[in-house]
């Protein structure tokens, strides 16, 4: 029989209708101290094993571990996760929407999530780890960018490209610099 030890409102053990003398294993969620060890031994005289998470085990004094081992009580590392995964279904929805071409901001609005949560879920749930560009999307379409590329390769003057595409001159330079390889 396993019992969880809580330290809420000065009560160490959650109330169960069970004979305390038959309990052999206890799971703790708070660091052991000499006071808690004495209370455990008084409350559970047949105690043989104490389990705790590794983060808690690392904070227990080695002296306490040695003394408990001498008394025949072992301390084991055990993960006692009692809550289900929180974002399994939402994580797959985020990845699907991003693969459909939605931006993280659009995904956040659709699923009513914070933008940072969208980035987290995308990185956690995407299989081949899709890359998302941070920052604003370009306001010029692929068609416009391709027209600029074609005109630039045909050696049309930059000023003329800007006039025909109705784009500022500095933007044409930016597109040539970043999109033409």
Buried (B, 14 or more C-beta within 10 A) or exposed (E): EEBBBEEEEEEBBEEEEEEBEEBEBBBBEBBBEEEBBEBBEEBBEEBEBBBBBEEBBEEBEEEBBEEBEEEEBEBEEBEEEEEEEEBEEBBEBBBEBBEEEBBBEBBBEEBEBEEEBBBBBBBEBBEEEEEEEEEEEBEBEEEBBEBBBEBBEEEEEBEEBBEEBEBEEEBBEBBBEEBEE
